[in-house]
């Protein structure tokens, strides 16, 4: 069935996206933890890590 083919293709694409983003999300989490460890507030560290991740995604250099 065509539906099964589309579903399988979508599932494969989503898995590829997850596999591509996981290392970047992990690096962002480590950055946040490092900043907190250096005395940053949790909200400040979260804002900085989010800004870094957003800039990385916008640059296309993943």
C-alpha positions in Angstrom: 0.0 0.0 0.0 1.1 3.5 -0.7 0.3 4.6 2.9 2.7 2.0 4.3 5.4 3.2 2.0 4.9 6.8 3.0 4.7 5.9 6.7 8.0 3.9 6.5 9.7 6.7 4.7 8.6 9.2 7.2 9.7 7.0 10.1 13.1 6.6 8.5 13.5 10.3 8.0 12.5 11.1 11.6 15.0 8.5 12.9 17.7 10.2 10.8 16.8 13.6 12.2 16.9 12.2 15.7 20.3 10.6 15.1 21.7 13.9 13.7 20.4 16.1 16.5 21.2 13.9 19.5 24.9 14.8 19.6 24.1 18.5 19.3 21.5 18.4 22.0 23.9 16.5 24.2 26.6 19.1 23.7 24.1 21.8 24.5 23.2 20.1 27.7 26.9 19.7 28.6 27.4 23.4 27.9 24.5 24.3 30.2 25.9 22.2 33.0 29.4 23.6 32.5 28.1 27.2 32.8 26.1 26.4 35.9 29.3 24.8 37.3 31.1 28.0 36.7 28.6 30.0 38.7 26.1 31.0 36.1 22.5 31.0 37.2 20.3 28.2 35.8 18.2 30.6 33.7 21.3 32.4 32.4 23.0 29.1 31.4 19.8 27.9 29.8 19.5 31.1 27.8 23.1 30.9 26.6 22.9 27.3 25.7 19.7 27.9 23.8 21.2 30.8 21.9 24.2 28.7 21.0 22.0 25.8 19.8 19.7 28.1 17.8 22.7 29.8 16.2 24.2 26.4 15.3 20.9 25.3 13.7 20.6 28.6 11.8 24.2 28.4 10.4 23.6 25.0 8.9 27.1 23.8 10.1 25.8 20.8 12.1 
